[in-house]
Amino acid sequence: MSLILWLGTDVLRTRLTTQDTALLRAAAGIQLNVAMAHLWLEEYVTGDSSNLAEVWNDFDRADGLIRAMLEGDGPGSPRLQPLDNPELRRQAERLRRRTAELRRRARQRQEGLARGEDVGIGSGADQDFDRLFFQISGEARVLEQAIEVQRQRDEARGRMVLGGLLAAWIALIVAATAGMWSRERRRRAAEEALRRSEAQLLQAQKMDAVGRLAGGLAHDINNYVNAITSQCELVRMKALPGDRAAEKMDLVIATAGKITALIRRLLAFSRQQSVAPQAVILNEVVEEMSGIMKQLLGEDLQLETVLAPGLWRTRIDPTQAEQIVVNLLVNAREASPRGGKVTIETANVPVPPAPPRDPAAAPAGDYVLLTLSDSGSGIAPEIRDRIFEPFFTTKEGAESRGLGLATVYGIVQQNGGHLEVHSEVGRGTAFRIYLPRTLEAPTPATPVPAGARPVDGE
């Protein structure tokens, strides 16, 4: 549309310029024809020439050009358009009247000469005729100058309009290009967000399916373990003091306890464990576990706790909160074979709604943040998306079950929280766990018995 307007304006500008040029030629033609009529008449009255018809032909051509200015059309090409400027029309009308008067006086000098009157050079008739001729010539030049001013003004206006349209066209193209690029970026961002959402959904579906399977197997195994434990208890009760059978039964029961702890982790991962969520303050849970945490980390790892004062309450089973801490500590210990530092932090974190948010970020709301970071080896980018998969592990040996981080993920999801991982190879890993804030009254955390705690994590 801008291109059509630009071309149309250019055509109109060219037409106006052509008309103004034709008017200039017409004004010059009027001066020339009036001058030629004057010259032929002077030659006629002096006897130098008898070609009187040229006088009237020149007057006719001058009158025709003036009429074409006022009414349009006229001889030559292009055809003249009527003057639309009121001042120019008044000048043309005045020029037309004076030209008619000059023609009338030329006729009088012709008739006077035929009667023998003194109408030659220097006579009164000649002086009046010359005076009127010079007036016409002056007015014709004024008209020509006015038309020239109009032509220049039309050209300037045309250039200005063309420049404005060209600038608008360029601005429109720039705006359209910017809009298309912005739309393309939004489309790509939406596709990336959709891809991430699909990946998260696939991961959630996969973990849910495995969790259901793990939960069903855990219940069946737990029934068998309870039966074995019961039989061992009966054998131990009937054994005589010092009987080696009692020691073997104790060993079997201890092993069954480890199996029970593993089952509890499977049930926590599959969200089928019987839990008793309550309002707790994570600072109290961390403080009560200080002794256990130091034992888990050993002497090579330094433990630092940074607990925020006035921490909000969150609703979670204290046993699950301890499972999160224990599994992450074991994971940090395994990632730091040469020692280092482990930091546990708590904080109040309000997450405002801020579109467009990263789909992997925590939803808007008030959260209690638990951060556990280490200075270990970090997580390689190619396996970072798999660390929460059940039974996935990079460790070797029978003690590596690949359920530690999967259990943490299951507990966080079960309690409506959110989990983020930030890791760099060679610079350590930080797990950020967001648990929703609750306004319920706090309930003192009840630690889980030592025998029921998970003792390994990946």
MARLUM-765217 format. One record per residue: x negated, y negated, z negated of N, C-alpha, C in turn. Coordinates in steps of 0.2 Angstrom, whole numbers, plus 2048, in hexadecimal, padded with zeros to 3 digits. Atoms other than C-alpha are relative to their C-alpha. Layout:
REM MARLUM-765217
XYZXYZXYZ;...
***
This chain:
REM MARLUM-765217
7FC8068008008008007FC7FA800;8048068007F27F47FC7FC7FF807;8038017F97EA7F880D8047FD805;7FB8037FB7FA7F48168017F97FF;7FF8078017FC7E480D7FA7FC802;8068047FD7EA7DF8118007FF807;8008017F97EC7E38238057FB802;7FB8057FE7FC7DA8247FE7F97FE;8028068027F57CB81B7FB7FD806;8058027FB7E67CB8288037FE806;7FD8017FA7F27CC8368047F9800;7FD8068017FC7BD82F7FB7FA800;8058058007EC7B382C7FE7FF807;8038017F97E67B683E8067FC804;7FB8037FC7F77B18458017F87FE;8008078027F77A183A7FA7FC803;8068037FD7E579D8408017FF808;7FE8017F97EB7A08528047FA802;7FB8067FF7FA7948517FD7FA7FE;8048068017EF7878497FC7FE805;8058017FB7E27888568047FE807;7FC8027FA7F07878648037F97FF;7FE8078017F777785B7FB7FB801;8058047FF7E677085B7FF7FE808;8018017F97E477386E8067FC803;7FA8047FD7F676C8717FF7F87FE;8018078027F175C8677FB7FD805;8058037FB7E175A8728037FF807;7FD8017FA7EC75D8818047FA801;7FB8068007F874F87D7FB7FA801;8058067FF7E974387B7FD800807;8038007F97E274988C8057FE805;7FB8017FB7F27488968027F97FF;7FF8078007F673788F7FB7FB803;8058047FD7E5730893800801808;8007FF7F87E67388A58067FC803;7FA8047FE7F77308A77FE7F8800;8028078007F071F8A27FB7FE805;8058017FB7E17218AD803800807;7FC8007FA7EC7258BC8047FA802;7FC8067FF7F77178B97FC7FA801;8048067FF7E970A8B87FD800807;8027FF7F97E27118C88057FE805;7FA8027FC7F370F8D08017F9801;7FE8078007F66FD8CB7FA7FC803;8068047FD7E46F88D17FF802807;8007FE7F97E77008E27FA805801;8057FB7FF7D970D8DF803807802;7FD7F97FE7E571C8E18077FF800;7F98007FF7F671F8E78048067FD;7FE7FA8027F87308DE8047FF7F9;7FB80280580772A8D38038067FC;7FC7FA80380E73C8D07FC8037FA;8047FE8057FF7408C58017FD7F9;7FF8048078047338B88068037FD;7FA7FD80381573B8B67FF8077FE;8027F980280E74D8B67FD8007F9;8048008068027488A88057FE7FA;7FB80180581174089E8048067FF;7FC7FB80181B74F8A17FC8067FC;8047FB80480D75B89A7FF7FE7F9;80180280780A75088B8078017FC;7F980080381D74F8878028087FF;7FF7F980181E7628897FC8037FA;8047FE80681076587D8037FE7F9;7FC80280681975A8708068047FF;7FA7FC8018297638737FF8077FD;8027F98038217748707FE8007F9;80180080781A76E8608067FF7FB;7FA80180482B76985A805805800;7FA7FB7FE8367768627FD807801;8027F97FF82A7858657FF801807;8027FE7F982478E8757FC7FB803;8048057FC81C7838827FB804804;8057FD7FB80F7878907FA8037FC;8067FD80380079288D8018067FC;8007FB8047FC7A08827FB7FF7FA;7FA7FD8037FF7A38738067FA800;7FB80480181079B8728007FC7FA;80080480681278D8668068017FB;7FB80080581C78E8568027F97FE;7FE80780282677F8507FC7FE7FA;80380280681D7758438048007FA;7FC7FF8068237798327FE7FB7FA;80380580581976B8298047FA801;7FC8067FE82575C8277FC7FA802;8048067FE81774F8287FE801807;8037FF7F98107578388067FF805;7FA8017FC82275783F8017F8801;7FF8087FF82474483C7FB7FD804;8058037FB813740844802802807;7FF7FD7F981874B8538067FC803;7FA8047FE8297428547FE7F9802;8028077FF8217318537FC800807;8048007FA814736861805801806;7FC7FF7FA82273C86C8047FA802;7FC8077FE82C72B86B7FB7FC803;8058057FD81C72186E7FE803807;8017FD7F981872D87D8057FE805;7FA8027FC82972A8848007F8802;8008077FE8277178827FA7FE805;8068017FB81671888B802802807;7FE7FE7F981E7218998057FB803;7FC8057FE82C71489A7FD7FA802;8038067FE82070689B7FB801806;8037FE7FA81670F8A88057FF806;7FB8007FB8267108B28017F8802;7FF8077FF8286FD8B07FB7FD804;8058037FC8176F98B6800802807;7FF7FE7F981A7048C58057FC804;7FB8047FD82A6FB8C97FE7F9801;8038077FF8226EA8C67FB7FF805;8058017FB8146ED8D1804800807;7FC8007FA8216F28DF8037F9801;7FD8067FF8296E18DC7FB7FA801;8058057FF8196D88DD7FE7FC7FA;8018048068186D38CB7F88027FE;8077FF8028076D18C28008057FA;8007FB8058056E28B97F9803800;8077FD7FF7F26E58BD7FC7FF7F9;8058008057E36E58B28007F97FD;8018078037E36D78A58077FD7FF;7F98038007F66D48A78038017F9;7FC7FF8068026D38988028077FF;7FD7FA80080A6E389D7FA8067FF;8057FC8017F96EB89E7FD8017F9;8028008077F46E688D8058037FB;7FB7FC8048046EC885800808802;8007F87FE8026FD88F7F98037FC;8067FE8037F06FE8888018017F9;7FF8008087F56FA8768048067FE;7FC7FB8028027078767FC807802;8047FA7FF7F671487E7FB8027FB;8057FF8057E97118718048037F9;7FC7FE8067F7713863801808801;7FE7F97FF7FC72486B7FA8047FF;8067FC8017EA72A86C7FE8007F9;8018008077E772585A8048057FC;7FB7FC8037F772E8547FF807802;8027F97FE7F273D85E7FA8037FD;8067FE8047E173E8568028027F9;7FE7FF8077E973C8458048077FF;7FC7F98007F574B8497FB806801;8057FB7FF7E675584F7FC8027FA;8047FF8067DD75283F8048037FA;7FC7FC8057EC757834801807802;7FF7F97FE7EE76783E7FA8047FE;8077FD8027DB76A83B8008027F9;8007FF8087DE7688288048067FF;7FB7FA8017ED7748297FC806802;8037F97FE7E27818327FB8027FB;8057FE8057D47808258048027FA;7FC7FE8067E1781817803807801;7FD7F97FF7E979081F7FA805800;8067FC8007D87988227FE8027F8;8027FF8077D379580F8058047FC;7FB7FC8047E479C809800807802;8017F97FE7E27AB8147FA8047FD;8057FC8037D17AF80E8018017F9;7FF7FF8077D67AD7FC8058067FF;7FB7FB8017E57B87FE7FD807802;8047FA7FE7DA7C58077FB8027FB;8057FE8057CD7C47FA8048037FA;7FD7FE8067DA7C67EC803807801;7FE7F97FF7E27D57F57FA805800;8057FB8007D17DD7F87FE8017F9;8027FF8077CC7DA7E58068057FD;7FB7FB8037DD7E27E0800807803;8017FA7FD7DA7F07EC7FA8047FD;8067FC8037C97F47E58028017F9;7FE7FF8077D07F27D3805806800;7FB7FA8007DE7FE7D77FC807801;8047FA7FF7D180B7DE7FC8017FA;8047FE8067C68097CF8058027FA;7FC7FD8067D580B7C3803807802;7FD7F97FE7DC81A7CD7FA8057FF;8067FB8017CA8227CD7FF8017F8;8007FF8077C981E7BA8058047FD;7FA7FC8027DA8257B77FF808802;8017F97FE7D68357C17FB8037FC;8057FE8047C68377B88028027F9;7FE7FF8077CE8357A7805806800;7FB7FA8007DC8417AC7FC806800;8047FA8007CF84D7B17FD8027FA;8037FE8067C684C7A18058037FB;7FB7FE8057D684E797802807802;7FE7F97FE7DA85D7A27FB8057FE;8057FB8027C986579F8008017F8;7FF7FF8077CB86178C8058057FE;7FA7FC8017DC86978C7FE807802;8027FA7FE7D58787957FB8037FB;8047FD8057C787A7898038017F9;7FC7FF8067D387877A804806801;7FC7FA7FF7DE8857827FB807800;8057FA8007CF8917857FE8027F8;8027FF8067CA88F7738068037FC;7FB7FD8037DB89276D802807801;7FF7F97FE7DD8A17777FB8057FD;8057FC8047CC8A87708028017F9;7FE7FF8077D28A475F8068057FF;7FA7FB8007E38AD7627FE807801;8027F97FF7DA8BC7697FC8037FA;8047FE8067CE8BC75A8058027FB;7FB7FF8067DD8BB74E804806801;7FD7F97FF7E68C97577FC8067FF;8057FA8017D78D47577FF8017F9;8017FF8077D48D17458068037FC;7FA7FE8037E68D3741801808801;8007F97FE7E68E474A7FC8047FC;8057FC8047D68EA7428028007F8;7FE8008077DD8E47318058047FE;7FA7FB8017ED8EE7327FD807800;8027F98007E38FD7367FB8017FA;8047FF8067D68FA7288058007FA;7FC7FF8067E48F771C8048077FF;7FD7F98017ED9077207FB8057FE;8057FB8027DD91171F7FE7FF7F9;8028028077D890870F8058037FB;7FB7FE8047E990D7077FF8087FF;8007F98007E791F70C7F98037FC;8077FE8047D49207068017FF7F9;7FF8028077D99186F68048067FC;7FC7FA8047E69266F27FB8067FF;8057FA8007D89336F67FB7FF7FA;8058028057CC92A6EB8038007F9;7FD8008077D89286DC8018087FE;7FF7F98017DC93B6DE7F98037FD;8067FD8027C993F6DD7FE7FD7F9;8028038067C69336CF8048037FA;7FB7FD8057D593A6C57FD8077FE;8027F98017CE94C6C77F98007FC;8078018037BC9466C28017FE7F9;7FF8028077C393E6B28028067FC;7FE7FA8037CC94E6AE7FA8057FE;8067FC8017BC9586B07FB7FD7FB;8048038057B294C6A68038007F9;7FC8008067BF94C6987FF8077FD;8017F98027BD95F6977F98037FF;8077FE8017AA9606987FD7FF7F9;8038008067A09646897FA7FA800;8068058017939576827FA803803;8067FD7FD78395868C801804806;7FF7FC7FA78B96169A7FE7FC806;8028047FA78395C6AB8067FE804;7FA8017FB79595D6B38027F97FE;7FD80780279A94D6A97FC7FB803;8048057FD78B9446B08017FF807;7FF8007F878F9496C28077FD801;7FA8037FF7A19446BF8007F87FF;80180780179B9336B97FD7FD806;8038027FA7919316C9806800805;7FB8007FB7A09366D38057FA7FF;7FC8068027AB9296CA7FD7FA802;8048067FF79E91C6CC8007FF808;7FF8017F979E91F6DF8077FF802;7F98027FE7B191F6E08017F97FE;7FF8078017B090E6D87FD7FB805;8038037FA7A59086E6805800806;7FC7FF7FB7B190F6F28077FC7FF;7FA8048027C09066E97FE7F9801;8028077FF7B68F66EA8007FE808;8008017F97B48F86FD808800802;7F98007FE7C78FC6FE8037F97FF;7FD8078027CB8EC6F57FE7FB805;8028047FB7C18E3702804801807;7FC7FF7FA7CA8EB7108077FE800;7FA8038027DA8E77088017F8801;8008078007D58D57068007FE807;8018027F87D08D4719807801803;7F97FF7FD7E18DC71E8057FC7FD;7FB8048047EA8D17128068047FD;7FB7FB8037F38E070A7FE8017F9;8027FF8067EA8DF6FA8057FC7FB;7FB8038047F58DB6EB7FC7FA7FC;8038068027F08C96E68057FC7FB;7FC8048057F68BD6D87FD7F9801;8028077FF7F38AB6DF8027FC7FB;7FE8048067F389E6D27FC7F9801;8048067FF7ED88C6D17F98007FC;8077FF8037DA88C6CD7FC7FA802;8058057FE7CC8806CD7FA803802;8067FC7FD7BE8876D87FA7FE7FC;8068018047B187E6CD7FF8057FA;8007FB8067B68896BE7FE807802;8027F97FD7B58996C97F9800801;8078007FE7A48946CF7FB8007F9;80380080679E8906BD8008077FD;8007FA8037A48A06B67FC806804;8037FB7FC79B8AA6C47F87FE800;8078027FF78A8A16C17FB8067FE;8047FA8017828B16B9800805805;8007FB7FB7888BD6C67FD7FD807;8028037FA7838B16D47F8800800;8078008007718B06CE7FD807801;8027F97FF7708C36CD800802807;8007FE7F97768C56DF7FB7FD804;8058047FB76A8B86E67F88037FE;8067FE80275B8BF6DC7FB7FA7FE;80580580274B8B56D87FD7FC805;8038037FB7468B06E98047FA803;7FB8057FD7558A56ED8027FB7FA;7FF8058057588956E38087FE801;7F980280076B8916DF8017F97FE;7FE8068027718806DF8087FF800;7F98017FF78387B6DB8027F87FF;7FE80780078B86A6DE807800800;7F97FF80179C86A6D78037F97FF;7FD8078007A785A6DA8047FF7FA;7FB8028057AF8526CB8077FF802;7F98027FE7C28516CB802804805;7FF7FB7FA7C38606D7808801800;7F97FE8007D58636DD8018077FF;7FE7F98017DE8736D9802803807;7FE7FC7FB7E18816E68038067FE;7FC7FA8027EC8906E67FD806804;8037FA7FD7E38A06E87FF8057FA;8017FB8057E08B16DF7F97FF7FE;8078018027D08AE6D47FC805802;8047FB7FE7CA8BF6D97FE7FF807;8028017F97CB8BA6EB7FB7FA801;8058057FF7C28AA6E87F98037FE;8067FD8027B48B46DF7FD804806;8027FC7FB7B48C06EE7FD7FC806;8038057FB7B18B16FA7F97FE7FE;8078028027A28AB6F07FB805800;8057FA80079A8BC6ED7FE802807;8027FE7FA79B8C16FF7FC7FB804;8048057FD7948B07057F98007FD;8078008037868B16F97FC806802;8037FA7FE7828C36FE7FE7FF807;8028027F97828BD7107FA7FB800;8068048007768AF70C7FA8037FE;8067FC80276B8BB7037FD804805;8027FC7FA76A8C67127FD7FC805;8038047FB7668B771D7FA7FC7FE;8068038027588B17127FB8057FD;8047FB80374C8BF7107F97FD7FD;80680380273D8B370D8027FB7FA;7FF8058067468A96FF8037FA803;7FD8067FE74D8987008057FD7FB;7FB80480475C88E6FA807801802;7F97FF7FF76E8916F88047FB7FC;7FC80580477A8836F4807801801;7F97FF80078C8846EF8037F97FE;7FD8068017968746F0808800800;7F98018007A886F6EC8027F9802;7FF8077FF7B185F6F2808800802;7F98017FD7C38586F57FF7FD807;8018037F97C58557078087FF803;7FA8017FD7D584D70E7FE7FF808;8017FF7F97D68517218057FC803;7FA8047FD7E084372A801803807;7FF7FE7F97E984673A7FD7FB805;8048047FB7DE840748800803807;8017FD7F97E284475A7FB7FD804;7FF7F87FF7DB84C7647FA8037FB;8057FC8057D38577567FD806804;8037FA7FD7C886575A8048067FD;7FB7FA8027D387575A7FD8057FB;8037FB8057C687E74F7FF7FC7F9;8008048067C78707428068027FB;7FA7FF8057D28717328067FC802;7FA8047FF7E486B7348007FA7FB;7FF8058047E985B72C8028027F9;7FD7FE8077EC85C7197FA7FF7FB;8058018057E385B7087FD8077FE;8047FA8017D68697057FB8007FA;8067FF8047CA86F6F87FB804804;8057FE7FC7BA8727017FB8047FC;8057FC8037AE8806FC7FB801805;8068007FB79D87F7057FB8057FD;8067FC80279088D7047FB800805;8058017FB78088970D7F98037FE;8077FD80276F89270E7FB7FD805;8068027FC75E88E7167FD806804;8027FA7FD75D89F71E7FF800808;8028007F975A8A57308067FD804;7FB8027FC76B89F736803805805;7FC7FB7FB7778A77437FF7FE807;8018017F97738A97558067FE803;7FA8027FC77F8A0761804806803;7FD7FB7FD7838B076A8048057FC;7FC7FC80478A8B975B8047FC7FB;7FC8048057928AA752807801800;7F97FF8007A38AD7588028077FE;7FF7F98027A28C07527FF8017F9;8027FE80779D8BE7408068027FC;7FB7FF8057AE8BF739804806803;7FD7FA7FE7B28CF7437FF8057FB;8017FA8047B58DE7387FB805802;8057FA7FE7A78EB7387FB7FD804;8058037FC79C8DF7427FA7FE7FB;80680280478A8DE73B7FA801804;8068007FD7798DB7407FA8047FC;8057FC8057718E5732800807801;8007F97FF76C8F77328008037FA;8007FD80676E9047268088027FD;7F97FE80377D90C71C8037FB7FC;7FD80580477F8FD7118037FB804;7FE8057FC7848F271F807802803;7F97FE7FE7978F37218037FB805;7FD8057FC79B8E372A8077FE7FE;7FA8028027A98DE71F8007FA7FC;8018068047A28D07158047FA802;7FD8067FD7A68C1720807801802;7F97FE7FE7B68CA7278057FF7FA;7FC8008067BC8CB7158017F97FE;7FF8088017B98B87128057FD805;7FB8037FB7C28B47228078027FE;7F97FE8017D18BF71D8037FC7FA;7FE8038067D28B770C8027F9801;7FF8077FF7D18A5712806800804;7FA8007FC7DE8A971F8068017FC;7FB7FE8057E98B17128037FB7FC;7FE8058047E98A27088017F9803;7FE8067FC7ED8967167FA7FB801;8068047FF7DB88F7177FD800807;8038017FA7CF88B7247F88017FF;8077FE8017BD8917277FC7FD806;8048027FB7AF8887307F98027FF;8077FE80079D88E7347FC7FB804;8058057FC78E8827387F98047FF;8067FC80177E88B73B7FB7FE806;8068017FB76D8887447FB8067FF;8057FB8017618967477F97FD7FD;80680280475289473B8017FA7FB;7FE80680575B8867318058017FC;7FB7FE80576888F728807800802;7F97FF7FF77B8917278047FD7FB;7FC80380578988871F807802801;7F97FE7FF79B88F71C8047FB7FC;7FC8058037A88827198078037FF;7FA7FD8017B88897118057FB7FE;7FB8058027C787E7108068047FD;7FA7FD8037D58847048057FA7FE;7FB8058017E587A7038017FE7F9;7FF8028077E886F6F48078027FD;7FA7FF8037F58736E88017FB7FA;7FE8058067FE8686DA8028047FA;7FE7FC8068028776CF7FB7FF7FA;8048008067FB8776BD7FB805801;8057FB8007EA8806BC8018067FC;8017FA8047E88916B67F98037FF;8077FE8007D88976AF7FE806804;8027FB7FB7CF8A26BB7FE8067FC;8017F98037CE8B56B67FB803804;8057FC7FC7BE8BD6BC802807801;7FF7F97FF7BF8CE6C47FB8047FD;8057FC8037B68DC6BB7FB801805;8067FF7FC7A58DF6C1800806804;8007FA7FC7A88F06C7804800806;7FC8017FA7B58EA6D37FE7FB805;8038057FB7AA8DC6DB7FD804806;8047FD7FB7A48E06EC7F97FE7FF;8078008017918E36EC7FC7FF806;8048027FA78C8E06FE8047FC804;7FC8057FB7918D470C7FC7FF806;8038017FA78D8D171D8037FA803;
***
